[in-house]
Amino acid sequence: MESFFTDTLGFSSDIFSFLILPLLIFLARICDVSINTIRIIYMLGGRRYTSTLLGFFESFIWLMAISQIFKQLDNWVCYVAYPAGFASGIFVGMLIEERIAYGKVIVRIITRKEVVDLLQYLNHQHLRYTKVNAEGPDGNETLVFTVVERDRLEDLLQKLKELIPTAFYTVERVKAAAESGALPEERGGLRVFTWLRGVIRN
């Protein structure tokens, strides 16, 4: 690698050792840690083949980065670039995971207010729900349970705040949801990350 930058591209050895190589290690760590974050998400979601493939690329990139570290044991800049890339990779991986919004979540809504408008909204969005009449310390309450794709969660919560601002709700990730007609339909959009998620699933 060094000969490519020094002989082919004409960079000096010092520039390669103290600038280019640390930058490459930094970027490599961002890539492999980001892949690791996404791999764990897919692994917990039961996507065996996708997580296995991601694990291969994660290990390959890590191996390339650590091999360069061992070749430059006296280069303190590489020792800074390595953990800096690791930390940045965690942040980038979380951003990517949020954008992909893979998986489903269960939303539990508890309120003492009327939920007719909310149920109409869920029906209009083709979301299955369960309504339960319950009793709490302050009297009668209504519980509404529904399972939605994560990329639809924000719209649901925003609508909930409009219809029932005082409602208490919890959101919890679910590994799988299976029942005829129970899974929410995919939202028809051409967003890049929606397309990317579909490609990865296939």
Secondary structure by P-SEA (a helix, b strand, c coil): ccccccccccccaaaaaccaaaaaaaaaaaaaaaaaaaaaaaaaacaaaaaaaaaaaaaaaaaaaaaaaaaccccaaaaaaaaaaaaaaaaaaaaaaaaaccbbbbbbbbbcccaaaaaaaaaaacccbbbbbbcccccbbbbbbbbbcccaaaaaaaaaaaccccccbbbbbbcccccccccccccccccaaaaaaaaaac
